[in-house]
Amino acid sequence: MAWEDTAKEMMVTQASNQTDNPAGSRSSADQPWSVSKLNTSVKGWIERLGWLWVEGQLTQVNTKPTWSFSYLTLRDTQAEASVELIADTRLLTSMPSPPRDGDHVVVHGKPNFFTKRGSFSMRVSEIRHVGAGELLARIEELRRKLAAEGLFAPERKRPIPYLPNKIGLITGKGSAAERDVLSVARGRWPGVRFEVINTAVQGPRTVPEVIAALERLDRDPEVDVIIIARGGGSVEDLLPFSEEALQRAVASAGTPVVSAIGHEPDNPVLDNVADVRAATPTDAAKRVVPDVAEQLAWVAEMRNRSAAALRGWVQRESHGLQNMRSRPALANPLAAITQRSEEISRETQRMRREISLTVQQQSALVASLRAQVATLGPSATLARGYAVVQVLPRDGREPEVVTSIEQSPPGSQLRVRVGDGSISAASMGVSRAD
């Protein structure tokens, strides 16, 4: 490495300068250096290297969000050599794709030698992925950007129709993905219809061709769902399906889009933007097209369950009807009327007897009271020979019963009531009782 050559040169220069140094600065058996002096000298040589760019593979990535510093090991992929890296934890968390074991990177840092421990490390200020790692970092950065815009939000996902009228398929011409989708879909539902558009699925022509095919299918009113399919490949091969322009075209489409790119471990950005993510092209066909055998079996099961439910309902209702018919009120509906009619007749007869008895008792009481009144009344007294004398006033007033001689002076007109009538008389004279 470059810093090793520089260090050798510095050591040679130091050795040549020692011949001119005073005897006290030379190292010899009689005047050896201390360990501290050795480490200090080495530290000075190393720090003269300054800031360097170093390439290698990361191993032993040791970091935690709560740590101020993280520790990594950078090893040479061509030789048995490695160096410890020290980096600010915020540097790692701010990277588009956090570093992981096995990542190929280029780091910018300054070599440092710790005199107390006699250990060598490199303080890192920047880490960049190279090769596939750099591509993955770009993809992750775009993924975070689109997620922040809400393009991955679940509420944006459109449901796939239960049985599409026509399926749009965008894939490579004569590709295994095309064969898999068509064969699996037609095997599940022989009458399924496809509108297939073959495009490039790798290279610079992929994105514009896929976008053009997507827009064409989206304008077709018969197409109910669109599948974008491609077989597996390297990160570079699948890179077009993580391009921003394609993601925005898919997000703008009015037709549901199914992403079937690569195999299960592959995860292009299209998987996040699409309405449905299928693990493989075969999985996409299974998700979009229902299995006719399963549907027929389901229909048969539903019929059996419906028939069983209907029979059960009829049995329950029949049993309930029998229970109702066996009730006395329904077995003989007139029984209650007959019973109430008989009760009314009995009560009517009882009331008549009670009324007749009451009338007889009251009639006897009235006769008794009438006899008592007749016995004690004036008519009975008159019948025994007594009479009632009334004076007839000359002024037309009502007659008055005479109870005193003062009321009938001589000449007064009198009326004498006897048992069988009255007698008109005149007062001839009065005399006081002795």
Buried (B, 14 or more C-beta within 10 A) or exposed (E): BEBEEBBEEBEEEEEEEEEEEEEEEEEEEEEEBEEEEBBBBBBEBBEEBEEBEBBBBBEEBEBEEEEEBBBBBBBBEEEEEBBBBBBBBEBBEEBBBBBEEEBBBBBBBBBBBEBEEEEBBBBBEBBBBEEBBBBBBBBBEBBEBBBEEEBBEEEEBBEBEEBBEBBBBBBBEEBBBBEBBBEBBBBBBEEBEBBBBBBBBBEEEBBBBBBBBBEBBBEEEEBBBBBBBBBBBEBEBBBBBBBEEBBBBBBEBEBBBBBBBBEEEBBBBBBBBBBBBBBBBBBBBBBBBBBBEEBEEEEEEEEEEEEEEEEEEEEEEEEEEEEEEEEEEEEEEEEEEEEEEEEEEEEEEEEEEEEEEEEEEEEEEEEEEEEEEEEEEEEEBBEEEEEBBBBBEEEEEEBEEBEEEEBBEEEBBBBBBEBEEEEEEEBEEEEEEE
